[in-house]
Amino acid sequence: MKLARNILLVDDEAAWLRTLAVTLNRLVPEADIDSCVDSRQVKNRLQVGDYALVLLDLTMPFHSGEELLAMIRSDFPNTRVIIVTGVNEVDTAVRCIKKGAYDYFIKTDNVDDLGHTVRRALEVVGLERNYLYIKEKFLSRTLDTPQAFNNILTCEPQLLDQFRYLEAVSCSPEPLLMYGASGTGKSEFAKSCHTLYSPNEPFISLNLAGISSEFFEQKMCGQLYHHSNGELDAVVGLLHQVGSGVIYLNEIGALPLNAQVRLLEFLETKQYYPLGSDTAYPVKCKFVVSTQDDLRKLHQAGEFRSDLLYRLRAHKIKLPPLAARQLDIAMLINHFIALAAAEMNLPAPIQPADLAPSLAGYDFPGNLHELKGMVFDAVSRSDGIALNTSAFMEAINEHKLLTEGPQDLIIFPKVLPTLAQMNQALMDEAMSRTANNQTAAAQVLGISQSALSRRLKGH
Ligand SMILES: Nc1ncnc2c1ncn2[C@@H]1O[C@H](COP(=O)(O)OP(=O)(O)OP(=O)(O)O)[C@@H](O)[C@H]1O
């Protein structure tokens, strides 16, 4: 969605209107400026043009600025008004602010101030319109571009909601922050965002785990090398390569503090300097970032800047772990079977009906990476008819052993002990752990004190 940049200047003095238009063109070159010298035409002009801002004179024949302000506030609530007034009308201008004007400007004031006020008002209107658009899109139950989500299979309502949210916010120039453990589909969502935002521009992804501040800056901004013979060499940075596309920064929580300052500058000033150069270049891309960490906790630990955190959280998506997506498991297994069979040039085996239910209690710590790996392993072991499920069972048992912890494991020697040796070893261990208290040791072993006593004597 493009932000509105159209401004209508209204004044009955044609010469002043011309001067104002020239000045604003110079101060706010990104704006499109129209003017209207007849107060009776203002309503008509607002009906046909989508104006973000009206600069309104107070004293005009036919309709006063105050009257027009009331009409604009009621009929065109998405358009902001700045009152432009002479020194002798400041009281009226202040009254207009109370009635909903965004600001007022006295004709004799420094025009640079007017430039700042106009730019601020345009930003406010842009944000308001963006917010309204996002709200409307999110509340509608349908997707405009369902094909953007072709790579994300799901029938979980919470993920379908995320599709609608992503479609609504993808047009916004603000960054998108995704939370989710490894393998929950963050890269796929970043790609969908790219398809929605700028499908014909590049998509570039950078993993920030273990990155240094210097490398980050060089990678993003590029570098200019000045040789002693006067020649120049340039390494092009990602911000140049990505142009108006999408840059996906994975593991944002790992970004060192100095590099966080740089990223914040890219977001706020919308420009960057290649290393070794003092020429500023524009940042035109959309930033999508993701993390597995709780950035607020990182901030509390002094590892993440709060200003960057607030800037990044403009739009955010939380992706659920695979274990919370039970409706999807059977469908995802089939999807990965088809992928694996195509990749290995094998016939696609059939998924046993009881496989997905048997995985219901498993928590998939590696999420979709893990499920995909299991299916690929299973397909490679299959006979081409039924899917070999041993890969799944092995993974589940391995995981059980790991999560139960080494203290719960009995590690047997290569040559197994006899039962008598195990009995003796168990009794010795229980007696030693209970400081030779037979009653307590018997309790630990699950037998009576007299039975333990008998056995100890027997040995
Ligand atoms: N809903 C889905 N449908 C089909 N495939 C999916 C889906 N979500 C993710 N995948 C696939 O699962 C794998 C893991 O997903 P992805 O790489 O997007 O996760 P991630 O959260 O970005 O992981 P990491 O944090 O490790 O980078 C990828 O091969 C991806 O194509």
The ligand as an SDF file (V2000), in Angstrom:
LIG
                    3D

 31 33  0  0  0  0  0  0  0  0999 V2000
    3.7520  -25.3630    7.0330 N   0  0  0  0  0  0  0  0  0  0  0  0
    4.7150  -25.9510    6.3250 C   0  0  0  0  0  0  0  0  0  0  0  0
    4.4010  -26.7520    5.3290 N   0  0  0  0  0  0  0  0  0  0  0  0
    5.3510  -27.4040    4.6480 C   0  0  0  0  0  0  0  0  0  0  0  0
    6.6590  -27.2820    4.8940 N   0  0  0  0  0  0  0  0  0  0  0  0
    7.0270  -26.4750    5.8760 C   0  0  0  0  0  0  0  0  0  0  0  0
    6.0830  -25.7430    6.6300 C   0  0  0  0  0  0  0  0  0  0  0  0
    6.7350  -25.0030    7.5330 N   0  0  0  0  0  0  0  0  0  0  0  0
    8.0290  -25.2360    7.3680 C   0  0  0  0  0  0  0  0  0  0  0  0
    8.2200  -26.1400    6.3690 N   0  0  0  0  0  0  0  0  0  0  0  0
    9.4950  -26.7330    5.9590 C   0  0  0  0  0  0  0  0  0  0  0  0
   10.0950  -27.1860    7.1900 O   0  0  0  0  0  0  0  0  0  0  0  0
   11.4830  -26.8470    7.2270 C   0  0  0  0  0  0  0  0  0  0  0  0
   11.7620  -25.9140    8.4010 C   0  0  0  0  0  0  0  0  0  0  0  0
   11.0720  -24.6900    8.1980 O   0  0  0  0  0  0  0  0  0  0  0  0
   11.8220  -23.2760    8.2940 P   0  0  0  0  0  0  0  0  0  0  0  0
   13.2100  -23.3790    7.7730 O   0  0  0  0  0  0  0  0  0  0  0  0
   10.9320  -22.2710    7.6830 O   0  0  0  0  0  0  0  0  0  0  0  0
   11.8620  -23.1040    9.8770 O   0  0  0  0  0  0  0  0  0  0  0  0
   12.6000  -21.9540   10.7150 P   0  0  0  0  0  0  0  0  0  0  0  0
   11.7100  -21.6520   11.8660 O   0  0  0  0  0  0  0  0  0  0  0  0
   12.9930  -20.8410    9.8120 O   0  0  0  0  0  0  0  0  0  0  0  0
   13.9070  -22.7150   11.2060 O   0  0  0  0  0  0  0  0  0  0  0  0
   15.3160  -22.0920   11.6920 P   0  0  0  0  0  0  0  0  0  0  0  0
   15.0180  -21.2020   12.8700 O   0  0  0  0  0  0  0  0  0  0  0  0
   16.1050  -23.3000   12.0900 O   0  0  0  0  0  0  0  0  0  0  0  0
   15.8970  -21.3670   10.5330 O   0  0  0  0  0  0  0  0  0  0  0  0
   11.8020  -26.2280    5.8890 C   0  0  0  0  0  0  0  0  0  0  0  0
   12.2570  -27.2700    5.0370 O   0  0  0  0  0  0  0  0  0  0  0  0
   10.4540  -25.7110    5.3920 C   0  0  0  0  0  0  0  0  0  0  0  0
   10.3900  -25.7020    3.9920 O   0  0  0  0  0  0  0  0  0  0  0  0
  1  2  1  0
  2  3  1  0
  2  7  2  0
  3  4  2  0
  4  5  1  0
  5  6  2  0
  6  7  1  0
  6 10  1  0
  7  8  1  0
  8  9  2  0
  9 10  1  0
 10 11  1  0
 11 12  1  0
 11 30  1  0
 12 13  1  0
 13 14  1  0
 13 28  1  0
 14 15  1  0
 15 16  1  0
 16 17  2  0
 16 18  1  0
 16 19  1  0
 19 20  1  0
 20 21  2  0
 20 22  1  0
 20 23  1  0
 23 24  1  0
 24 25  2  0
 24 26  1  0
 24 27  1  0
 28 29  1  0
 28 30  1  0
 30 31  1  0
M  END
$$$$
